[in-house]
Amino acid sequence: MKQYPVHFWDELNSQSPKFRRKFSKFKEFGAATTDKFFTSDELKDAVILNATYMESAYIINEGQGKFKIVSLPVIAQIAPVNGIVAEDADLDGNLDAFLIGNDYSNEPTFGQYDAFSGLVLKGKGDNSFTTVQSRESGFDVNGDAKALVKIFAGDKLLLAASQNQDTTRTYSLNGVNATVFTPEAFDTYGIIKFQDGRKQRIEFYYGAGYFSQSSRKIRIPNGVKSIEVFNSKGNSRQVEFKLISQ
């Protein structure tokens, strides 16, 4: 396979006159491979970057310094994913994920990446997900979506999605009541302990994509008996909960 430039001759000419001098006809430009554009001396100090993994994915921490990359379902690959919130939507103890994306900033030559309308990934508890598309979930963000955060109105969880040069969309999780835990300022993570012996690590973040910030509060899933909370100094404390029935 041979490499050819992605941009048109007019676009390259507008960036540098050297490309105008290299070719006299569009036919010549169209047949020229990338090595015809620069001499070996011009490329001597060039920084060459190779993209080798183009899929949206999540990473599983398998412990002992080992990690596993798992590609998200095909429906999540149809446009760039910009905002993600991991949240146990139905409080069954399995993390779900809410995704938004698209990108309208491309050059007119290539057009917009605008096929995505948002997606809910329902966690199955075995590091896999069931996809729930917008028409089923009602979670529909079809613009130039950027940041996605979770916020609370009292004990009610809301998801807020920003769209470039467009409105902010807000969604609520209906029909799910939960106990809400509020971490202290220097708390960094916690270990949730379930009644059945399972454990789940959660982190209390400051800052997210596109200068956004989710609430650091978390909702307590069904069957949780306690959380061991750790702060930035390594100190921990135990927070007990009254067992919530299924």
Secondary structure, DSSP 8 states (H G I E B T S, - for coil): -----SS-HHHHHHH-THHHHH-SSHHHHHH--GGGTS-TTTTTT---------S-EEEEEEETTEEEEEE--GGGGSS-EEEEEEE-TT-SSS-EEEEEE-B--S-TTT--B-----EEEEE-SSS-EEEEEHHHH-----SSEEEEEEEEETTEEEEEEEETTS--EEEE-TT---EEE---TTEEEEEEEETTS-EEEEE--S-BGGGB---S-EEE-TTEEEEEEEETTS-EEEEE------
